[in-house]
Amino acid sequence: MCAGQYDVIVDENKDAPVPMRIFLRNSKIDNIDAKEYFRVMSTGIKFYEKLIGVKFPFEKYDSIFCPEYRIGAMENVGAITFNDGFL
């Protein structure tokens, strides 16, 4: 569970394989190129769908950049948490 005052950036690309969002602190919003981030995530999902022959099995893909997150990242169903120091 992630809780806090997060800003949300929603991918507006209707051709994306699934709805995608980025959650991050307002103080970090200038540190991300959301359009490029969504492009890379979409490309990766499409690549693996083609390689494996299975559609992405979840209804969404969220990226949550957490402050003071002691580990680098954690893969969860439909949501990946990252240390916001990566931004």
C-alpha positions in Angstrom: 0.0 0.0 0.0 1.3 3.5 -0.9 -0.2 6.5 0.8 0.7 10.2 0.7 0.3 13.4 -1.3 1.2 12.2 -4.8 0.7 14.0 -8.0 -0.7 11.8 -10.8 0.3 11.9 -14.5 -2.0 9.9 -16.7 -1.0 8.5 -20.1 -3.3 10.0 -22.7 -2.1 7.7 -25.4 -5.2 5.7 -26.6 -2.8 3.2 -28.4 -1.1 2.2 -25.2 -1.6 -1.5 -24.4 -3.1 -0.7 -20.9 -3.9 2.5 -19.0 -0.7 3.8 -17.3 -0.2 6.4 -14.6 2.8 7.8 -12.7 2.5 8.8 -9.1 5.2 11.1 -7.6 5.7 14.0 -5.2 5.1 17.4 -6.6 8.7 18.4 -5.8 9.9 15.7 -8.3 7.5 16.4 -11.2 10.1 18.4 -13.1 12.5 15.5 -13.0 10.5 13.2 -15.3 9.7 13.2 -19.0 6.4 11.5 -18.7 5.7 11.2 -22.4 9.0 9.4 -22.9 8.5 7.2 -19.8 5.1 6.1 -21.1 6.6 5.5 -24.6 9.3 3.2 -23.1 6.8 1.3 -20.9 4.4 0.8 -23.8 7.2 -0.4 -26.1 8.4 -2.8 -23.4 4.9 -4.3 -22.8 4.3 -4.7 -26.5 7.7 -6.3 -27.0 7.1 -8.9 -24.3 3.5 -9.5 -25.5 4.9 -10.4 -29.0 7.8 -12.4 -27.6 5.8 -14.5 -25.2 2.6 -14.5 -27.2 0.5 -13.5 -24.2 -1.3 -10.2 -23.6 -0.3 -8.1 -20.6 -2.4 -9.9 -17.9 -3.3 -6.8 -15.7 -5.8 -4.0 -16.2 -3.3 -1.2 -15.6 0.3 -0.3 -15.2 1.2 2.2 -12.5 4.6 3.5 -11.5 4.8 4.9 -8.0 7.9 6.9 -7.0 8.2 6.7 -3.2 10.4 8.9 -1.0 12.9 7.3 1.3 12.1 3.9 -0.1 14.9 1.7 1.3 15.0 -0.7 -1.7 15.4 0.3 -5.3 12.1 -1.0 -6.7 9.5 -3.6 -6.1 7.4 -5.3 -8.8 3.8 -5.7 -7.7 0.7 -6.7 -9.8 -0.1 -3.8 -12.0 2.0 -1.3 -10.0 5.8 -0.9 -9.7 7.2 1.1 -6.8 10.5 2.9 -7.2 12.8 4.9 -4.9 12.2 8.5 -6.1 15.9 9.1 -5.9 16.0 7.5 -9.4 14.3 10.7 -10.7 
